Amino acid sequence: MANSLIKRAISCFEAEKDALLNSDFKQLTPIRTELDSLLELLRRATLEERQAAHLRDLAERNRRLLEAAMDGIQDAQSRLWTLRQVQRSLRTYSADGKHSDFSMENRRLEKKA
């Protein structure tokens, strides 16, 4: 029984890795639900040390991938926020070093022939 649980858990860890690498975040919830159930069953089973170590290694690998994905999402959000700010205003400086903000909100370009 433990061997079939281990094989299913490894399969879930691999599916989770693939979802993270392909940015398929919608798949993470059902994979994690199944994996949590399997790990709960495995806690009650008798595992060899090498089997437990292998599962820990897979979990650690996926944790690092998840952290990298979250860092990437945060970087993208920050970049988008910066781009929105640039679109809304333009900061200029005069010859004497004073700054002034030129707002782009409610501005229209007028075409002249």
C-alpha positions in Angstrom: 0.0 0.0 0.0 2.8 2.5 0.9 4.4 2.0 -2.5 1.3 2.9 -4.4 0.8 6.0 -2.2 4.4 6.9 -2.8 4.0 6.6 -6.6 0.9 8.7 -6.5 2.6 11.3 -4.3 5.6 11.5 -6.7 3.2 11.8 -9.6 1.5 14.8 -7.8 4.8 16.4 -7.1 5.8 16.1 -10.7 2.4 17.5 -11.9 2.9 20.4 -9.4 6.4 21.1 -10.8 5.0 21.1 -14.4 2.2 23.5 -13.4 4.6 25.9 -11.8 7.1 25.8 -14.7 4.2 26.4 -17.2 2.6 29.1 -15.1 -0.6 27.0 -15.0 -1.6 28.2 -11.5 -5.2 27.0 -11.8 -3.9 23.4 -11.6 -2.2 23.9 -8.3 -5.3 23.8 -6.1 -6.5 20.3 -7.2 -3.0 19.0 -7.2 -2.3 20.3 -3.7 -5.6 18.9 -2.4 -4.8 15.4 -3.7 -1.2 15.7 -2.5 -2.3 16.8 1.0 -4.6 13.8 1.2 -1.8 11.4 0.1 0.7 12.9 2.5 -1.7 12.5 5.4 -2.1 8.8 4.5 1.7 8.5 4.1 2.2 9.9 7.6 0.4 6.8 9.0 2.3 4.4 6.7 5.7 2.9 7.4 8.3 4.4 4.9 11.9 3.6 4.4 14.2 6.5 5.1 15.2 6.7 1.4 11.6 7.0 0.4 10.8 9.7 2.9 14.0 11.5 1.9 13.0 11.4 -1.8 9.5 12.8 -1.0 11.1 15.6 1.1 13.5 16.5 -1.7 10.6 16.7 -4.2 8.6 18.9 -1.7 11.6 21.2 -1.2 12.2 21.5 -5.0 8.6 22.5 -5.5 8.7 24.9 -2.6 11.7 26.7 -4.2 9.8 26.8 -7.6 6.7 28.2 -5.9 8.8 30.9 -4.2 10.4 31.8 -7.5 7.0 32.0 -9.2 5.7 34.3 -6.4 8.8 36.5 -6.7 8.3 36.7 -10.5 4.6 37.7 -10.0 5.6 40.4 -7.5 8.3 41.7 -9.8 5.7 41.8 -12.7 3.2 43.6 -10.5 5.8 46.2 -9.5 6.9 46.7 -13.1 3.2 47.2 -14.1 2.7 49.7 -11.3 5.8 51.7 -12.4 4.6 51.7 -16.0 1.2 53.0 -14.9 2.8 55.8 -12.9 5.0 56.8 -15.9 1.9 56.9 -18.1 0.1 59.1 -15.6 2.7 61.7 -15.0 6.1 63.0 -16.2 8.6 64.5 -13.8 10.8 67.2 -15.3 13.5 69.4 -13.9 14.3 73.0 -14.5 17.8 74.4 -15.1 18.0 75.3 -11.4 17.2 71.7 -10.3 13.6 72.2 -9.2 11.3 69.4 -10.2 7.8 69.7 -11.5 5.3 67.0 -12.3 3.4 67.1 -15.6 0.2 65.2 -15.2 -1.0 63.1 -18.2 -4.4 62.5 -16.8 -7.2 64.2 -18.7 -4.8 65.4 -21.4 -5.5 65.0 -25.1 -3.3 65.4 -28.0 -4.6 67.8 -30.6 -3.8 67.2 -34.2 -3.2 70.2 -36.3 -3.1 70.1 -40.0 
